[in-house]
């Protein structure tokens, strides 16, 4: 069973050997690395959309150390509490694939796992974690998944498209959305910026019924320079460091950081 849909006509994709094909004869080959590229040319803003390779490498190195596992466990705990047999789960904006890989380890092989990112470099990296996850190069504005076929969408630190979330979730499905609060990584912000401005979350909140919503905070100690630099490089803040501030990187040895998040469970079709 597959929930994959053609990104051109939204008809079911059927696998035959190393190719997926829909009834309208749109064909998509499975890459040598095992992923499927369902990103249409009109969806591409430029030749290499998504996070930079440098950022992806840094994020993989940092996440592999387990620093953000408390966030992962909040998400998977909710899914476990509301689990049923053979769920279809999508990690939206999966990046280098860590969260999808670890979620599968925690939740078990009985489910079907999909992970999507717009970056081909990210998905190519993600395939090294687990070949049994369906890794997809695609766009969150045109998710190549059949209508109302997903039980769960995990969306950690990623922008989502409300219409596509509502279209792809089952009537009893839900999305777990993890977003940053104002004090998330506040120590890094003070290192980099002269003044820290609070941003509105008006455009992050989704127009769906909320099943559960709570703040999650935790202090994390990063006790070596390599991991601290990787954390910096995996965030947009690193690329905004002014020339006169770059000297802080030379003195960075360790870092205590604040995880400050809002975890919201949305159910688009709940009455």
JOUR-V887307 format. One record per run of one state. SS is the DSSP state (a for helix, b for strand, c for the rest). FROM is the first residue (numbers start at 0). TO is the last residue. If there is no record, write none. Layout:
BEGIN
ss=<SS,SS>
from=<FROM,FROM>
to=<TO,TO>
END
This chain:
BEGIN
ss=<c,b,c,b,c,b,c,b,c,b,c,b,c,a,c,a,c,a,c,b,c,a,c,b,c,a,c,b,c,b,c,b,c,b,c,b,c,a,b,c,a,c,b,c,a,c,a,c,a,c,a,c,b,c>
from=<0,3,5,11,12,13,16,18,21,26,30,35,37,40,43,52,63,68,81,87,92,97,107,111,117,119,126,133,137,138,139,141,142,144,145,149,156,161,168,180,185,192,208,222,224,233,235,240,242,245,247,251,254,267>
to=<2,4,10,11,12,15,17,20,25,29,34,36,39,42,51,62,67,80,86,91,96,106,110,116,118,125,132,136,137,138,140,141,143,144,148,155,160,167,179,184,191,207,221,223,232,234,239,241,244,246,250,253,266,270>
END
